[in-house]
């Protein structure tokens, strides 16, 4: 596993659980607003070894409930499933964050996953524009279908930049994940970005978000705005 970093404790990233977060290196998207740009390209030397992480995890038995595996894009890791199995064997729950471009690996991971979070970048017709790469949108749709029918707790989420997503786009996203359990809107906050031009980007106002929420509630029962 190519580990780009570890957050030893989080009370926010795994719903209702105390977790550690593993950040994997490498991503197949190039979203300009990405807030983890240092994880996009593989480095020669990982920040943590896999062995070092499991040594750390051993000291957290009884203190942590689970481990969040995020990125980057974790499904790029060849040994992802073995890594998840090893985490589970130590008695920890596992949450997987994914962009949904690898439905086959996602499907194979399901027996060992307790919670899934998938980023919805845009309506399908705008995926390549937002991610700045050519995206096989059939894989995005497959991953959505897999997650919604897997029986595992899950969420979909979208980081919102006003310049990239219109009200009409949110209607299309609502149709894309119609009937989903949970969908989170995440306000874009400019802290660090892959493309420094995005440091000047804005999100919608609270009043505008109220309209977006009302649009999405036509398709999804549980839509939440993350501040």
C-alpha positions as CSV (number, residue, x, y, z in Angstrom):
1,X,0.0,0.0,0.0
2,X,1.4,3.4,-1.0
3,X,0.5,5.5,2.1
4,X,0.8,9.3,1.7
5,X,-0.1,10.1,5.2
6,X,-2.0,9.1,8.3
7,X,-4.3,11.1,10.6
8,X,-4.1,9.2,13.9
9,X,-7.5,10.3,15.2
10,X,-10.7,11.7,13.7
11,X,-14.2,12.2,15.2
12,X,-15.7,13.3,11.9
13,X,-14.8,11.2,9.0
14,X,-16.4,7.9,10.0
15,X,-20.0,8.6,11.1
16,X,-20.5,7.9,14.8
17,X,-17.1,6.3,15.1
18,X,-13.6,7.3,16.3
19,X,-11.2,6.5,13.5
20,X,-7.7,6.8,12.1
21,X,-7.4,7.9,8.4
22,X,-5.1,6.4,5.9
23,X,-4.4,8.6,2.9
24,X,-3.3,6.6,-0.2
25,X,-1.0,8.0,-2.9
26,X,-2.2,8.3,-6.5
27,X,-5.3,9.6,-8.1
28,X,-6.7,9.2,-11.7
29,X,-8.5,12.5,-11.5
30,X,-7.1,16.0,-11.7
31,X,-9.8,18.1,-10.2
32,X,-8.6,21.7,-10.0
33,X,-10.1,22.2,-6.5
34,X,-8.5,19.1,-5.0
35,X,-7.5,19.8,-1.4
36,X,-5.0,16.9,-1.3
37,X,-2.8,17.7,-4.3
38,X,0.3,16.2,-2.7
39,X,-1.4,12.8,-3.0
40,X,-2.2,12.8,-6.7
41,X,1.2,11.6,-8.0
42,X,3.0,8.6,-6.5
43,X,6.2,9.5,-4.7
44,X,9.2,7.2,-4.6
45,X,9.2,7.1,-0.8
46,X,5.8,6.6,1.0
47,X,5.2,8.7,4.1
48,X,4.4,5.5,6.0
49,X,5.2,1.9,5.4
50,X,2.4,-0.6,5.6
51,X,4.2,-2.4,8.4
52,X,4.6,0.9,10.3
53,X,0.9,1.6,10.0
54,X,-0.1,-1.7,11.4
55,X,2.4,-1.3,14.3
56,X,0.6,2.0,15.0
57,X,-2.8,0.4,14.7
58,X,-1.8,-2.3,17.2
59,X,-1.4,0.5,19.8
60,X,-4.9,1.8,19.1
61,X,-6.8,-1.3,19.9
62,X,-9.6,-0.4,22.3
63,X,-9.2,3.3,21.5
64,X,-10.3,3.4,17.9
65,X,-13.5,2.0,16.3
66,X,-12.3,2.0,12.7
67,X,-10.1,3.0,9.9
68,X,-11.0,5.3,7.0
69,X,-9.1,4.6,3.7
70,X,-9.1,7.6,1.5
71,X,-6.8,9.3,-1.0
72,X,-6.0,10.0,-3.6
73,X,-8.1,7.1,-5.0
74,X,-7.7,3.9,-2.8
75,X,-8.9,1.6,-5.6
76,X,-5.7,2.3,-7.5
77,X,-3.8,0.3,-4.9
78,X,-3.1,-3.2,-6.1
79,X,-3.1,-4.6,-2.5
80,X,-6.2,-2.6,-1.3
81,X,-8.3,-5.7,-0.5
82,X,-5.5,-7.4,1.4
83,X,-4.9,-4.2,3.3
84,X,-8.6,-4.0,4.2
85,X,-8.6,-7.7,5.3
86,X,-5.7,-7.1,7.6
87,X,-7.3,-4.1,9.2
88,X,-10.5,-6.1,9.7
89,X,-8.6,-9.0,11.2
90,X,-7.4,-6.7,14.0
91,X,-11.0,-6.0,14.9
92,X,-11.5,-2.5,13.3
93,X,-14.3,-1.3,11.1
94,X,-13.4,0.0,7.7
95,X,-14.8,3.0,5.7
96,X,-13.7,3.3,2.1
97,X,-13.7,6.6,0.2
98,X,-13.8,6.3,-3.6
99,X,-14.4,8.3,-6.8
100,X,-16.3,5.3,-8.3
101,X,-14.1,4.7,-11.3
102,X,-13.2,1.1,-10.4
103,X,-16.5,-0.7,-9.9
104,X,-15.0,-4.2,-10.1
105,X,-12.5,-3.6,-7.3
106,X,-15.3,-1.9,-5.3
107,X,-17.5,-5.0,-5.7
108,X,-14.7,-7.3,-4.6
109,X,-14.0,-5.1,-1.5
110,X,-17.6,-5.1,-0.3
111,X,-17.4,-8.2,2.0
112,X,-14.8,-6.4,4.1
113,X,-16.2,-2.9,4.1
114,X,-18.6,-1.4,6.7
115,X,-19.2,2.1,5.2
116,X,-18.7,3.5,1.7
117,X,-18.5,7.2,0.7
118,X,-18.4,8.0,-3.0
119,X,-17.7,11.4,-4.4
120,X,-20.2,12.5,-7.1
121,X,-18.2,15.1,-9.0
122,X,-20.9,16.3,-11.4
123,X,-23.7,15.1,-13.6
124,X,-22.3,12.5,-16.0
125,X,-22.2,14.8,-18.9
126,X,-19.7,17.1,-17.1
127,X,-17.5,14.5,-15.4
128,X,-14.6,14.9,-17.8
129,X,-14.7,18.7,-17.7
130,X,-14.7,18.8,-13.8
131,X,-12.1,16.0,-13.3
132,X,-9.9,17.2,-16.3
133,X,-9.4,13.6,-17.5
134,X,-11.4,11.3,-19.8
135,X,-13.9,9.5,-17.6
136,X,-15.7,6.2,-18.4
137,X,-19.1,7.3,-17.0
138,X,-20.4,3.7,-17.3
139,X,-18.1,2.9,-14.5
140,X,-19.4,5.8,-12.4
141,X,-23.0,4.6,-13.0
142,X,-22.0,1.0,-12.1
143,X,-20.4,2.1,-8.8
144,X,-23.5,4.0,-7.9
145,X,-25.7,1.0,-8.6
146,X,-23.4,-1.3,-6.6
147,X,-23.3,1.0,-3.6
148,X,-27.1,1.6,-3.6
149,X,-27.8,-2.1,-3.7
150,X,-25.0,-3.5,-1.5
151,X,-26.7,-3.5,1.9
152,X,-23.8,-1.6,3.4
153,X,-24.2,1.9,5.0
154,X,-23.1,4.6,2.5
155,X,-23.2,8.2,1.5
156,X,-22.7,10.1,-1.7
157,X,-21.2,13.6,-1.6
158,X,-20.3,16.5,-3.8
159,X,-17.9,19.4,-3.2
160,X,-19.7,22.5,-4.5
161,X,-18.1,25.3,-6.5
162,X,-20.4,27.9,-7.9
163,X,-18.5,28.2,-11.1
164,X,-18.7,24.5,-11.9
165,X,-22.2,23.3,-10.9
166,X,-25.5,25.0,-11.8
167,X,-28.9,24.4,-10.3
168,X,-29.7,22.3,-13.4
169,X,-26.6,20.2,-12.7
170,X,-27.9,19.4,-9.2
171,X,-31.2,18.2,-10.7
172,X,-29.3,15.8,-12.9
173,X,-27.2,14.6,-9.9
174,X,-30.5,14.1,-8.1
175,X,-31.7,11.9,-10.9
176,X,-28.3,10.1,-11.0
177,X,-28.6,9.0,-7.3
178,X,-32.3,9.0,-7.0
179,X,-33.5,7.1,-3.9
180,X,-30.0,7.2,-2.2
181,X,-29.8,6.9,1.6
182,X,-27.7,10.0,2.2
183,X,-26.3,12.8,0.0
184,X,-24.0,15.4,1.4
185,X,-23.2,18.8,-0.1
186,X,-19.8,20.0,0.9
187,X,-19.1,23.7,0.7
188,X,-15.8,24.4,-1.1
189,X,-13.3,26.1,1.2
190,X,-10.1,27.4,-0.4
191,X,-7.2,26.1,1.7
192,X,-4.9,24.5,-0.8
193,X,-5.8,23.4,-4.3
194,X,-4.2,21.5,-7.2
195,X,-4.8,24.5,-9.5
196,X,-3.9,27.7,-7.6
197,X,-6.4,29.6,-9.7
198,X,-9.1,27.8,-7.7
199,X,-8.0,29.6,-4.5
200,X,-10.2,32.4,-5.7
201,X,-13.3,30.2,-6.3
202,X,-16.5,30.6,-4.3
203,X,-19.3,28.3,-3.2
204,X,-23.0,29.2,-3.1
205,X,-24.6,31.4,-0.4
206,X,-26.7,29.8,2.3
207,X,-29.8,31.1,0.6
208,X,-28.8,29.6,-2.7
209,X,-28.0,26.3,-1.0
210,X,-31.6,26.3,0.4
211,X,-32.8,26.2,-3.3
212,X,-30.3,23.4,-4.1
213,X,-31.5,21.4,-1.2
214,X,-35.1,21.8,-2.2
215,X,-34.2,20.6,-5.7
216,X,-32.4,17.5,-4.4
217,X,-35.1,16.7,-1.9
218,X,-37.3,15.8,-4.9
219,X,-35.0,12.8,-5.5
220,X,-33.3,12.0,-2.2
221,X,-34.9,11.9,1.2
222,X,-31.8,12.7,3.3
223,X,-29.8,15.7,1.8
224,X,-27.4,17.4,4.2
225,X,-25.3,20.5,3.9
226,X,-21.8,20.2,5.4
227,X,-20.5,23.5,6.5
